[in-house]
């Protein structure tokens, strides 16, 4: 395959096949050319006027891979006009290879109507905003951390069933609000039920935004205790282009954090492991890169007896 179309074109083809739902074909091509799928993630993106979104969009122009847009995509209210005039000229160039989730600013417009109108089918069912896709040996789950009450419980049940049905070796989830963070918003208890289901289902990676900095945690159980065997590694990537603010409060198990630059998190999805790299959009002395292994999981893992690390009070 690589001899026929070249590695660069093959990487683009992998991305497009995955986006069109042909995950098995994408995985076959990736295997044949020795390349693994890539995701490129950030949230808190297009705040006009301001240069941040244009700078991070410039990074995307030079990178192949699936884009994960991790909420608060068009400031200040997530209106369709703000998507059209602020998000579209920057990150909108990569809409065809983007999987989005909504943030709290999207819900400043009632029912996140601007968000769902802009993204259409790519956002999942209107009013719900959660969905999943397969990419290589990985299962990617997009979740809506804005939902409350009955809608939140419906999403939680959907997630449990989705995890139980997936035979994928590795799971990556993304939503907007922080579970753990050293930033202004810190820990948001309403996210813990979803985190518990992910933990029980053997997820390996969670990407969030909301706080406008970059941070990486050790693998954690839902009670915040380090769990190198079953814990989920959290990345806070609120560095997509909106106004930055500092991570003032040092949380336990926080390994790395920086609020000095906009940038994108790149993760290469290997068959049983992953490699991460934070790519700054400006000249910066900050860097972060490393490797992790996927949590061992089984089909139906989310229905098992809860692990001891998941104990916490439901908010």
Buried (B, 14 or more C-beta within 10 A) or exposed (E): BBEEBEEEBBBBBBBBBBBEEBBEBBBBBBBEBEBBBBBBBBBBBBBBEBBBBBBBBEBBEEBBBBBBBBBBBBBBBBBBEBBBBBBBBBBBEBBEBBBBBBBBBBBBBEEBBBBBBBBEEBBBEBEBBBBBBBBBBBBBBBBBBBBEEEBBEEBBEBBBEBBBEBEBBBBBBBBBBBBBBBBBBBBBEBBBBBBBBBBBBBBBBBBBBBBBBBBBBBBBBBBBBEBEEBBBBBBBBBBBBBEBEBBEEEBEBBEBBBBBBBBBBBBBBBBEBBBBBBBBBEEBEBEBEEEBEBBEBEEEBBEEEEBEBBEBEEE
